């Protein structure tokens, strides 16, 4: 199943720089509603969750920028990005010097992205 999630992510997103954090590249979608519909069709679940993994949300962008400007907040530490979505915060923590950063999310598409 993980390979089908990965194939889905590659079909519906583009790997590109995160706006405002161009040093980080994520699989991002252009159309939230179109992607959400595609997730519902793929999973045969009309109640499928929004694809939070396919967008750089405001909170993640703010944390990423903060860590870029204040790497001492995580340098040499272990970081857990809970409900990680795209994993932006975990990636930013690693770039800022965290020794380990683990992103976890309940959505199997998030892990594939």
C-alpha positions as a Markdown table, in Angstrom:
| # | Residue | x | y | z |
|---|---|---|---|---|
| 1 | Unk | 0.0 | 0.0 | 0.0 |
| 2 | Unk | 2.9 | 2.4 | 0.7 |
| 3 | Unk | 4.0 | 2.2 | -2.9 |
| 4 | Unk | 0.5 | 3.2 | -4.1 |
| 5 | Unk | 0.5 | 6.2 | -1.7 |
| 6 | Unk | 3.9 | 7.2 | -3.1 |
| 7 | Unk | 2.7 | 6.9 | -6.6 |
| 8 | Unk | -0.4 | 9.0 | -5.8 |
| 9 | Unk | 1.7 | 11.7 | -4.2 |
| 10 | Unk | 4.0 | 11.8 | -7.3 |
| 11 | Unk | 1.0 | 12.0 | -9.6 |
| 12 | Unk | -0.8 | 14.8 | -7.8 |
| 13 | Unk | 2.0 | 17.1 | -6.5 |
| 14 | Unk | 5.2 | 18.7 | -7.7 |
| 15 | Unk | 8.5 | 18.8 | -5.8 |
| 16 | Unk | 9.3 | 22.4 | -5.4 |
| 17 | Unk | 10.7 | 25.0 | -2.9 |
| 18 | Unk | 8.6 | 26.1 | 0.0 |
| 19 | Unk | 7.7 | 29.8 | -0.4 |
| 20 | Unk | 9.7 | 31.7 | 2.2 |
| 21 | Unk | 11.9 | 28.7 | 3.0 |
| 22 | Unk | 13.3 | 28.0 | -0.5 |
| 23 | Unk | 16.1 | 25.9 | 0.9 |
| 24 | Unk | 13.4 | 23.2 | 1.7 |
| 25 | Unk | 11.7 | 21.3 | -1.1 |
| 26 | Unk | 8.4 | 19.5 | -0.6 |
| 27 | Unk | 5.8 | 17.6 | -2.7 |
| 28 | Unk | 3.2 | 20.4 | -2.9 |
| 29 | Unk | -0.2 | 20.6 | -4.6 |
| 30 | Unk | -1.6 | 23.5 | -6.5 |
| 31 | Unk | -5.3 | 22.8 | -5.9 |
| 32 | Unk | -6.4 | 21.8 | -2.4 |
| 33 | Unk | -10.0 | 20.9 | -3.3 |
| 34 | Unk | -9.0 | 19.0 | -6.4 |
| 35 | Unk | -6.4 | 17.0 | -4.4 |
| 36 | Unk | -8.9 | 16.4 | -1.6 |
| 37 | Unk | -11.4 | 15.0 | -4.1 |
| 38 | Unk | -8.6 | 12.8 | -5.6 |
| 39 | Unk | -7.8 | 11.5 | -2.1 |
| 40 | Unk | -11.5 | 10.7 | -1.6 |
| 41 | Unk | -11.7 | 8.8 | -4.9 |
| 42 | Unk | -8.4 | 7.0 | -4.3 |
| 43 | Unk | -9.4 | 5.8 | -0.8 |
| 44 | Unk | -13.0 | 5.3 | -1.6 |
| 45 | Unk | -13.8 | 7.4 | 1.5 |
| 46 | Unk | -16.0 | 10.5 | 1.1 |
| 47 | Unk | -14.9 | 11.5 | 4.6 |
| 48 | Unk | -11.2 | 11.4 | 3.9 |
| 49 | Unk | -9.2 | 14.0 | 5.7 |
| 50 | Unk | -7.9 | 17.1 | 4.0 |
| 51 | Unk | -4.5 | 16.6 | 2.5 |
| 52 | Unk | -2.6 | 18.6 | 5.0 |
| 53 | Unk | 0.6 | 16.9 | 3.8 |
| 54 | Unk | 0.5 | 18.7 | 0.4 |
| 55 | Unk | 0.7 | 22.3 | 1.6 |
| 56 | Unk | 3.0 | 24.4 | 3.6 |
| 57 | Unk | 0.6 | 25.7 | 6.2 |
| 58 | Unk | 1.1 | 29.0 | 8.0 |
| 59 | Unk | 2.1 | 27.4 | 11.4 |
| 60 | Unk | 4.7 | 25.2 | 9.8 |
| 61 | Unk | 6.1 | 28.2 | 7.8 |
| 62 | Unk | 6.4 | 30.3 | 10.9 |
| 63 | Unk | 8.2 | 27.5 | 12.8 |
| 64 | Unk | 10.5 | 26.9 | 9.9 |
| 65 | Unk | 11.4 | 30.5 | 9.6 |
| 66 | Unk | 11.9 | 30.7 | 13.4 |
| 67 | Unk | 14.3 | 27.7 | 13.4 |
| 68 | Unk | 16.2 | 29.2 | 10.4 |
| 69 | Unk | 16.7 | 32.4 | 12.4 |
| 70 | Unk | 17.2 | 30.7 | 15.8 |
| 71 | Unk | 18.9 | 27.3 | 15.2 |
| 72 | Unk | 20.0 | 27.2 | 18.9 |
| 73 | Unk | 16.4 | 26.3 | 19.7 |
| 74 | Unk | 17.0 | 22.8 | 18.3 |
| 75 | Unk | 20.7 | 22.4 | 17.7 |
| 76 | Unk | 22.0 | 19.2 | 19.2 |
| 77 | Unk | 18.5 | 18.1 | 20.3 |
| 78 | Unk | 16.0 | 15.4 | 19.3 |
| 79 | Unk | 12.7 | 16.8 | 17.8 |
| 80 | Unk | 9.3 | 15.2 | 17.4 |
| 81 | Unk | 7.0 | 16.8 | 14.7 |
| 82 | Unk | 3.6 | 15.4 | 15.8 |
| 83 | Unk | 0.8 | 15.5 | 13.2 |
| 84 | Unk | 3.6 | 16.4 | 10.8 |
| 85 | Unk | 1.7 | 16.7 | 7.6 |
| 86 | Unk | 4.3 | 17.6 | 5.1 |
| 87 | Unk | 7.1 | 17.2 | 7.6 |
| 88 | Unk | 8.2 | 20.8 | 7.1 |
| 89 | Unk | 8.9 | 21.4 | 10.8 |
| 90 | Unk | 11.0 | 18.2 | 11.1 |
| 91 | Unk | 13.0 | 19.1 | 8.0 |
| 92 | Unk | 13.5 | 22.7 | 9.3 |
| 93 | Unk | 14.7 | 21.3 | 12.6 |
| 94 | Unk | 17.3 | 19.0 | 10.9 |
| 95 | Unk | 18.5 | 21.9 | 8.8 |
| 96 | Unk | 18.9 | 24.0 | 12.0 |
| 97 | Unk | 21.1 | 21.3 | 13.6 |
| 98 | Unk | 18.8 | 18.9 | 15.4 |
| 99 | Unk | 20.5 | 15.6 | 15.8 |
| 100 | Unk | 17.3 | 13.7 | 15.1 |
| 101 | Unk | 13.9 | 14.9 | 13.9 |
| 102 | Unk | 11.0 | 12.5 | 13.6 |
| 103 | Unk | 7.8 | 13.4 | 11.8 |
| 104 | Unk | 4.7 | 11.4 | 12.6 |
| 105 | Unk | 1.2 | 11.6 | 11.1 |
| 106 | Unk | -1.8 | 9.4 | 11.0 |
| 107 | Unk | -2.4 | 10.0 | 7.2 |
| 108 | Unk | -0.5 | 7.4 | 5.1 |
| 109 | Unk | -0.2 | 9.9 | 2.3 |
| 110 | Unk | 1.8 | 12.2 | 4.6 |
| 111 | Unk | 4.4 | 9.5 | 5.1 |
| 112 | Unk | 4.6 | 9.0 | 1.4 |
| 113 | Unk | 5.1 | 12.7 | 0.7 |
